[in-house]
Amino acid sequence: MTNRRSWHPRLCFLLLLATACGQPVPSSSSPGSSPSPSPGPQTVAVTTVVSARISRELMLPGELTAYQEVMLSPKVSGFLERIEVDRGSVVRRGALLAQLSAPELGLRRVGEEADTEGARARRVEAEARVGSARAQRLAAEAQLAAAEATYRRLRGAAQVPGVIAGNELEQARYQVEAETARVAALRALEEAAAAQRAAAAEGETGASATAKAARVTEDYLRIVAPFDGIITERLAHPGRLVHPTDALLRLQQVTRLRLTVAVPEGEVARVPIGQSVRFSVPAFPGETFTGTIARPASAVNPTTRTMPVELDVLNPDRRLAPGMFPQVSWPASRTQPSLLVPPSAVAVTTERSFVVRLRDGKAEWVDVRKGIAHRLDGTDLIEVFGPLVSGETLALRGTDELRPGTALLPRTPPPR
């Protein structure tokens, strides 16, 4: 028992010593083994960035409205005597559409005209007084001149003693003073008469203006067409008491229409004023109409991100009608040439969209933003915006597997 206990520790020690002094197992990385070869350039199909002007037509919804439209209402209150038109009536500017009656307006006009006649009579009477005062003043001035001449002659003769009595000279001087006072009084009377004539003239002018206003107000009982058009709605009938807040008729000018189109923000950089645009309406399938771009709003709606643009549409035969919703073939073109690449060249991830550009034989990611699709010479391409130049070489298939810096060997794909 004693020998077995002492032999077991010695056996373990010998086994550990043999393991520590043993030769290691050779490995593949040990000296003398051949190294693994490094990967070569990856061959990829390539394409070229193309520059071209994009011109296309967008199908945009529009709305036709009357070139001019008005709801006709009376300017004064009154009873509707008659209406000369109905829905669909074609009218000319100035044509009588409706007639109202309001007796109090006629009485007011008669009274104002009578006041005008009275004011005119007072002005004529004042002018007569001015004429009479002027005649009296002129006669008094003539008498004053004669008295002054007599006084000067007597004063000259009085220089010789005993020729003229002193009392006679004094009477002549008093006569001059009396005539002078009389002329002054008549001149003041003439001025007063002139002031009365001016007041009478102003009164006549005021009365005439009031009478004219009464006549104009009475003319408001006639409702006439403000422009050529067609009656599209009738809202009242004879016998009704109407007020200025009541609409009677709707008048629209339909021989010329407005076509309003909401142009997307991306297409408002160039709105060719004066260019003809084609459109169609559901009422005439297969038929095309034209309008002329006339009035862009020059402001983008912040809610819809569109700009309203108005087109003028001639409609002499009245086939088109306000309220129609046409489809407009809107001309869209870039102001500058666009860069185009195959759609497969654009890689899209959750974080970015990019193309793989070949520069110095290595892959380089270039962030781009996609535009509109375009077909050029029978090839489907897509517009891209980014730091690219026409003629640069891209991988035909953009993918994030082509990491930046990867060595690439370009291969031109065979023509289709």
Residue pairs with C-beta under 8 A, 6 or more apart in sequence:
40 407
41 361
41 407
41 408
41 409
42 402
42 406
42 407
42 408
42 409
43 408
43 409
43 410
43 411
44 356
44 395
44 396
44 397
44 402
44 408
44 409
44 410
44 411
45 395
45 396
45 397
45 411
45 412
45 413
46 358
46 393
46 394
46 395
46 396
46 410
46 411
46 412
46 413
47 341
47 342
47 345
47 393
47 394
47 395
47 396
47 413
48 391
48 392
48 393
48 394
49 339
49 340
49 341
49 388
49 389
49 390
49 391
49 392
49 394
50 339
50 340
50 341
50 376
50 381
50 390
51 337
51 338
51 339
51 340
51 390
52 337
52 338
52 340
52 374
52 376
53 333
53 334
53 337
53 338
54 333
54 334
54 338
54 340
54 372
54 374
54 383
55 331
55 332
55 333
56 332
56 333
56 372
56 374
57 329
57 330
57 331
57 332
58 264
58 267
58 329
58 330
58 332
59 327
59 328
59 329
59 330
60 261
60 262
60 263
60 264
60 327
60 328
60 330
61 261
61 262
61 325
61 326
61 327
61 328
62 259
62 260
62 261
62 262
62 279
62 311
62 325
62 326
62 327
62 328
63 259
63 260
63 323
63 324
63 325
63 326
64 257
64 258
64 259
64 281
64 313
64 320
64 321
64 322
64 323
64 324
64 325
64 326
65 257
65 258
65 260
65 322
65 323
66 229
66 252
66 253
66 254
66 257
66 258
66 322
67 253
67 254
67 255
67 256
67 257
67 258
67 312
68 227
68 229
68 252
68 253
69 250
69 251
69 252
69 253
69 322
70 226
70 250
70 251
71 247
71 249
71 250
72 97
72 98
72 223
72 247
72 248
72 249
72 250
72 251
73 242
73 244
73 245
73 246
73 247
73 248
74 98
74 100
74 220
74 221
74 223
74 242
74 243
74 244
74 246
74 248
75 220
75 244
76 100
76 102
76 105
76 217
76 220
76 221
76 244
77 102
77 241
77 242
77 243
77 244
78 100
78 101
78 102
78 105
78 221
78 241
78 242
79 100
79 101
79 102
79 239
79 240
79 241
79 242
80 98
80 99
80 100
80 236
80 237
80 238
80 239
80 240
80 241
80 242
80 248
81 99
81 100
81 101
81 238
82 98
82 99
82 238
83 97
83 98
83 234
83 236
83 237
83 238
83 248
83 249
84 95
84 96
84 97
84 98
84 99
85 91
85 95
85 97
85 98
85 231
85 234
85 249
86 231
86 234
87 231
87 232
87 233
87 234
88 230
88 231
88 232
89 230
89 231
90 229
90 230
91 97
91 225
91 228
91 229
91 230
91 231
91 251
92 225
92 228
93 225
93 226
93 227
93 228
94 224
94 225
95 224
95 225
96 222
96 223
96 224
97 223
97 224
97 225
97 231
97 248
97 249
97 251
98 222
98 223
98 236
98 248
98 249
99 221
99 222
99 223
100 220
100 221
100 222
100 223
100 242
101 221
102 218
102 221
105 214
105 217
105 218
105 221
106 218
108 214
108 217
108 218
109 211
109 214
109 215
109 217
109 218
111 214
112 207
112 210
112 211
112 213
112 214
113 211
113 214
115 207
115 210
115 211
116 204
116 207
116 208
116 210
116 211
118 207
119 200
119 203
119 204
119 206
119 207
119 208
120 204
120 207
122 200
122 203
122 204
123 197
123 200
123 201
123 203
123 204
125 200
126 193
126 196
126 197
126 199
126 200
126 201
127 197
129 193
129 196
129 197
130 190
130 193
130 194
130 196
130 197
132 193
133 186
133 189
133 190
133 192
133 193
134 190
136 186
136 189
136 190
137 183
137 186
137 187
137 189
137 190
140 179
140 182
140 183
140 186
141 183
143 179
143 182
144 176
144 179
144 180
144 182
144 183
147 172
147 175
147 176
147 178
147 179
148 176
148 179
150 172
150 175
151 169
151 172
151 173
151 175
151 176
154 164
154 168
154 169
154 172
155 169
155 172
157 163
157 164
158 164
158 166
158 169
223 248
223 249
225 251
226 251
227 251
227 253
228 253
228 255
229 251
229 252
229 253
229 254
230 251
230 252
230 253
230 254
230 318
231 249
231 250
231 251
232 250
232 251
232 252
232 322
233 249
233 250
234 248
234 249
234 250
235 246
235 247
235 248
235 249
235 250
236 242
236 246
236 247
236 248
236 249
242 248
252 322
254 315
254 318
254 320
254 321
254 322
255 314
255 315
255 316
255 318
256 312
256 313
256 314
256 315
257 312
257 313
257 315
257 320
257 322
258 310
258 311
258 312
258 313
259 279
259 291
259 310
259 311
259 312
259 313
259 326
259 328
260 308
260 309
260 310
260 311
261 308
261 309
261 311
261 328
261 330
262 301
262 304
262 306
262 307
262 308
262 309
263 271
263 296
263 306
263 307
263 308
263 309
263 330
264 305
264 306
265 300
265 305
265 306
265 307
267 330
267 332
268 296
268 300
268 307
269 334
269 335
270 333
270 335
271 293
271 296
271 307
271 309
272 293
272 331
273 293
273 294
273 296
274 292
274 293
274 294
275 292
275 293
275 331
276 290
276 291
276 292
277 290
277 291
277 292
277 293
277 311
277 328
277 329
277 330
277 331
278 288
278 289
278 290
278 328
278 329
279 288
279 289
279 290
279 291
279 326
279 327
279 328
279 329
280 286
280 287
280 288
280 289
280 326
280 327
281 287
281 289
281 320
281 324
281 325
281 326
281 327
282 324
282 325
283 324
284 319
289 313
289 320
289 326
290 313
291 311
291 312
291 313
291 328
292 311
292 312
292 313
293 309
293 311
294 310
294 311
294 312
295 309
295 310
296 307
296 308
296 309
296 310
297 307
297 308
297 309
297 310
298 307
299 307
300 306
300 307
301 307
301 308
311 328
313 320
337 390
338 371
338 374
338 383
339 383
339 384
339 385
339 386
339 388
339 390
340 374
340 376
340 381
340 382
340 383
340 384
341 355
341 381
341 382
341 384
341 394
342 379
342 380
342 381
342 382
342 396
343 373
343 380
343 381
343 382
344 396
344 397
344 398
345 355
345 356
345 394
345 395
345 396
345 397
345 398
346 353
346 354
346 355
346 368
346 370
346 382
346 384
346 398
347 353
347 354
347 355
347 356
347 398
347 399
347 400
349 400
352 367
353 367
353 368
353 369
353 370
354 365
354 366
354 367
354 368
354 398
355 365
355 366
355 368
355 384
355 386
355 388
355 394
355 395
355 398
356 363
356 364
356 365
356 366
356 394
356 395
356 398
356 399
356 402
357 363
357 364
357 365
357 366
357 388
357 392
357 393
357 394
357 395
358 364
358 393
358 394
358 395
358 408
358 410
361 407
361 408
361 409
362 404
362 405
362 406
362 407
362 408
363 395
363 402
363 403
363 404
363 405
363 406
363 408
364 404
365 404
366 386
366 387
366 388
367 386
368 384
368 385
368 386
368 388
369 384
369 385
369 386
370 382
370 383
370 384
370 385
371 382
371 383
371 384
371 385
372 382
372 383
373 380
373 381
373 382
373 383
374 380
374 381
374 382
374 383
375 381
393 410
395 402
395 408
396 413
402 408
